[in-house]
Amino acid sequence: MQSHLLVLAKAPVPGRVKTRLSPPLTTVEAAAVAEAALADTLEAVAGCGADRLIVALDGEPGPWLPVGFEVVRQVPGSFNGRLGAAWAFAGGPGLQIGMDTPQVTPELLDEGLAAVVEHGSALGLAEDGGWWAIGLSEPHPDVFAGVPMSRDDTGRRQLDRLRALGLRPAELPVLRDLDDAEDARAIAALVPQSRTAGAVRDFLEPDLVDVILPVLDEREAIPWVLERIPKGYRAIVVDNGSTDGSAAVAAELGARVVSEPRRGFGAACYAGLAAATAPVVAFMDCDASLDPGDLSAVCDPVLDGEADLVLGARDAEAGALAPHNRLANRYLARQVKRLSGAEVSDIGPMRAARREALLDLGLADRRSGWPLEMVLRAGLAGWRVAEVRVPYRPRVGRSKVTGTAAGTFKAVKDMRAQLARVRRTLRSSD
């Protein structure tokens, strides 16, 4: 017989799902967490070895539903009745779960299905006293009869019922259901790279600052950088076409990873800016030349309302900046002051500003001119631009910009284009 994996779920509609998350969340935020949990659950189900994938749904399907799933409407009535009807549709052998354990994996589900085949039934208890999974070799009309649901003894009572019917269920691992804010935080910590963890961080642990880290083959430096991200700051790693597994390393370490296939430093920075949700964003290279521990010195004036844009002026160690880089920075700093009025000494990669204000600046460069364009536009817009000295060390690996002749040529060309644009704008306004 064909095996199945059955998911009982509610469509993530505000006010109808995860109501125990409100408060502290709004009903809309709670529904967003529910949708993330459902999407994570269905992704795990889609990866398991069951022959049929079935969702018994209360509500309407949405974009969270992957292809390949059968959808059956939940019948009206008690939860026990809905469970029985869903099993009558699905048949057996199979394993049924809900949308409350987004930490499940395809491997765990396959183990549950195998236990059903071997033992005829299986039950996975939940930490709160309920159950998260039940498996049967075939539906039984009385398996849920008389079992009180949503209580701290539901799991024990369900186990007693199975035994009363002559079944000897295999015991699956105990999991934690996502019911309230404490559950959400605990589950997010178990699967930090999941959609659920991302939603929990966005709504239950909002970060003061999103740190945007453009990455192109920085596998060796990423661990050093990420482990130094300060508390209250979230790393957003923007993979700009790496071939060394940088994105996977960052995801494994809990960073949010955004893919930007269009090559260019500005393209990567803008993708991170668009993905950010914190009120303040910071940018820095992910090559270990800058220490994230220095971010607070750069971000604090923005957080405190004392500055609109703060640059980390590099205090470079010997060998960290080539002589031509130092000369170029001094030249660019003079041009920025002359054209926009902003007094800076270095067009450095570590910087911070308010996210919405940066979006309103309308930065257009998607290559190496992005850092200079930001400072020029900020100065012309009357922003309060400040500098903070930050240590700068030799980077890990070779620079993709100044480390090659082609990269250096492109950077110079992009920078000149930004200066020329401002000069034309100023001449036309005279």
Secondary structure, 3 states (H helix, E strand, C coil): CCCEEEEEEECCCCCCCCHHHCCCCCHHHHHHHHHHHHHHHHHHHHCCCCCEEEEEEECCCCCCCCCCCEEEECCCCCHHHHHHHHHHHHCCCEEEECCCCCCCCHHHHHHHHHHHHHHCEEEEEECCCCEEEEEECCCCCCCCCCCCCCCCCHHHHHHHHHHHCCCCCEEEEEECCCCCHHHHHHHHHHCCCCHHHHHHHHHCCCCCEEEEEEECCCCCCHHHHHCCCCCCEEEEEEECCCCCCHHHHHHHCCCEEEECCCCCHHHHHHHHHHHCCCCEEEECCCCCCCCHHHHHHHHHHHHCCCCCEEEEEEEECCCCCCHHHHHHHHHHHHHHHHHHCCCCCCCCCCEEEEHHHHHHHCCCCCCCCHHHHHHHHHHHCCCCEEEEEEEECCCCCCCCCCCCHHHHHHHHHHHHHHHHHHHHHHHHHC
